[in-house]
Amino acid sequence: MKIYIIIPAYNEAQFIGKTLQSLINQSTPASKIVVVDDGSTDETPKIVSEFGIKNPQISLVNNNAMGKHMPGSKVVNAFNKGLQTLDNDFDIICKFDADLIFPENYLERICFHFKESSKIGMVGGFCEIQKNGKWARENLTGSDHIRGALKAYRKACFNSIGGLKPAMGWDTADELLAQYHGWEIKTDAKLKVKHLKPTGKEYTKTSKYKQGEAFYSLRYGFAITLIAAAKLAIKKKDFGFFLNCIKGFLYAQNKKRPYLVNKDEGRFIRNLRWKKMQKKLF
């Protein structure tokens, strides 16, 4: 299967070399790896260019975006910039972060899962962070969710969901819309990826309400938002996160912010969320 990878990067000079080397070392190599430099002020583009000289499958795209790294639209816009430079001759398209170290069999296992069932539309492993000298799962989401850091899509699935939504919550919207269109999501607990920079470390204070706004944009409704925000706050051990989620949801509701999904998709999403909650309870 032909794999294309797009990596949005902003000031990742400390990590990008390790990420690229781990992808070069794959037992099943990617046909193309595009790194989109999103206005870095460090040596990120220089490092990528040096890798590209020795590895022709690696290319650098400059996206002179202004402002610091923010969750959501900025990352997806950088991804889309990279996507525009690629042809359509691929089977799998990946969106990876620039601070990951992949095990050598990662892409091989991704291909295996896509081949084992034509119903599988998305595949991913799990991120681990270093704690007290040991690597442990970055436990921010459920075991059935693929983190935004390491998304892999079957081309037909990627096309059916209309690509990635340029907003906070894109990495949940993609899975929900994939299921709406009849695709299955596959996670592989054996695929452990080292995440060198914990999630959210670079996010600014202005982004603290974004999660609640994302829940609104996905048409969760207030009740599901309350439960989802509480679960995340417990995982993060941060009650302030819960309050910020609710504030973000109410702010978006008051401002009548646009939704990421239509009414039918929203109804499907709410029903899916309630079913999963009931399954965990009973």
N, C-alpha and C positions, 0 to 999 in steps of 0.2 A: 504494500500500500504506500502511496506517495504522500509524504508528510511535509507540510509547510508550517513553519513556526514564526510567529511575530512576537517580539519582545519590546514593549514600551520601556524606556529607560530615562530616568532623570537623576543626575548626580549619583551614579552607581559605580564609580571608578573603583571603589573598594571591593566590589563583588562581581561585576559583570564578567571579568576574566574567568573566574571560577565557574560561573554559569555556562559560558560558552565552551569551556574546556570539557565540562561534564556532558554537554550535548555532542561535541565532537567525538567523544569516547563511546558513544552509544553503539550497542551491538546491532541495532537497526538504525542506520543514520537517516537524518532528515534531508530531504532534497534541497530545501532552501530555508535559511534562517535570516530573517530581517530584523535588525535592531533599529528601532525608531528613537533617535535621541530627541527628547522633548525639551530642548533648550537648556541642556546641562551647562554648568559653569565650571565643572571639573574636567578631568581627562577621559571621561566616558567615551566620547567619539574617537579619540586617539587610540584607545585600547581596542575598540571594535574594529577600527580601520586596520590596525596591525594584525588582528586575527583574520580579517578578510583577505589580506595579502597571501597568507599561507593556506587559507581555506576558502576557495572560491564560492562555496555554497553560502557563505556569510556575507551579508551586505549591510551597509549603513544608510539610513534615511534620516535626513535632518528635518525636524519639525520645530520651527522656531516659535513655540508657544510661550506665552508670557505667564509668569506667576509660578508659585510653588506647586509641588505635587499635591493633588487633591483626589480623594476617592471619587469614582464615577466618570463624569463627562470627559475630563482631561485625559484619563487613561484610555478610554474607549476611542476618543478622537485621535489619539496617537496610534492606536491599533489600526483604525480605519485608514490612516495615512499610509501605514505599511501595507495594508491590504490592497490599496490602489496600485501599488508597484508590482503586484504579483499577477501571474496569469491564473486561469481557472483550471489548470491541469493538475489537480490534487485530489486526494481521497480524504485526507484528514487535515484540518486547519487547527493550529494550537495558538492560544494566547498564554504566554508564560511571563512571569515576573523576572526581573534582572538580578535577583538576589537569592537564587536557588542553586542547589547542587543535586543533580539527578543521579540516581543509581544507573549503572551501565545498561540495565535491561529495561529501563523505563519505557522507551518508545516501542521496544519489542513487545512488551506486555500490553501496551495500549492497542497495538495492531491486533494482537491475539484476541482481545475482548471484542473489538469491532468485527472480526471475522467469525467469532463464535455465534453471533446472532445479528441478523440484519435489522432487528428492532432496536438495537442499542444505538443511541444518537450521540451520547456524550460519555466520556470515560476520564477518570482521574484517580490519582493516589492521594496521599495525605502529607501535609506539611508537619515537620518536626522542628522544634526550637531547642536550643541548648540551655539546660538548667542544671546548675551545680556540676558542670562537667559532663553531663549525660544528655543524650538527645531524647526528647519526649514529644508526643503529639501536641500540636498547638490546638488545644481543645476549645475552639470557639463556635463550632457548628456541629450538627448531627453527622452520624456516620454515613448518611445517604446523600450528603451534599458535597459537591466538588468546589473547592476553594477557587476564588477568582484568580489566584496566583498560578494555577496550573490546569487551565481548561483545554480540553481536546474535543473537537466536534467532527462528526461525520459530515461530509459536504452537504448531503441532502438535508440533514437536520439543521445545519447552519443556515441553509437557504430558506427552509420552511419557517424558521423563527424570525426571519428578516435580519439576520446578523445581530450585532450587539447594540443594546440601547445606550445612548450616550448620557447616562444619568446614574446617580447613586442607586444601587439596587440592581444594576445590570446583571450581576453574577448570581442573582436569585431569579430574576425575570427570565433569563435564558433557560433555566431548568424547568420552571413552571410552564413556559410556553412550549418547550419541547414535549412535555407530558401532555399538554393540551392538544398537540398535533400527533399524539400517539407514540412518541419515542420513549425509550427507557433510558434511565440514568444508571451508569455502572461505576461503583467505587471499588478500588482494590486496596485492601488494608495491608497487603504485602509490599506495596509500592510506597516506600518512605523517602520523602524528599526533604533535604536539609534546607530550612528557611533561615537565612543568615541575618535577616533583619525582621524582628517581630512585627506583626501586622499593626498598622496604625501608628507606628513610631514617628513617622514624618508628618502625620496629619496635623493641621493647624487647629486652633481653638474654634475657628469659624465653622469647622466641619462637624462639631459635636452634635448638632441637631439633624444631620443628614440621614441618619438611620431611620428616625421617625418619619421624615419626609419620604424616604424610600418606601416604607410600609404603606403610607398613604397612596403613593403613586402606583403601587401594585394592587390597589383596591382591597387591602386586607380588611378594612373596617376597624372600628375602635376596639371591639372585644378581642379580636385576634392580635391586634397591635399590642394591647395590654399584656397578653400572655407571652407573645414573642419577645417583647421588650424585657419582661421579667426574667425569662429564660436566659437571654443574653447577659443581663446584668448579674445574674447568679454565676454564670460561667466566668465573667470578667471580675467578679467579686467587687462590683462597683455600683452602688445604689444611685449615684449621680447619673450614671449612664441610663438607667431606667427613666429618671425624671427628664433627661434631655431628649430621650426617644419620644416620650409623650408630648413634650413641648414642641418638638419638631413636627409630629403628626398634626397637632392642633393648629400650628402655624400654617402648614401646607393646606389644611382644610379651610382655614379662615381666608387664606389668599386664593383659594380655588385653583391651586397649582394643577398643571396638566397631568393626566394619568399616563403610565407607560403601557397600559393594556386597555382593550375595549371592554364593554360591559359583559359580553359573553365570556371573554377570557377571565375577567375579574370574578365572575360567578363560579367558574371552574376552579380558579385558584382558592377561593374561600372554601368551597366544598372539599377540595383536596387537603387543605390545611386542617379542617375540622376532622376529617377521616383519620389523618395521621395522629392528631392529638388523642382521639378516641382509642385508636389502636394502642398507643403507648399507655393509656390509662387502664385499658381493659385487656 
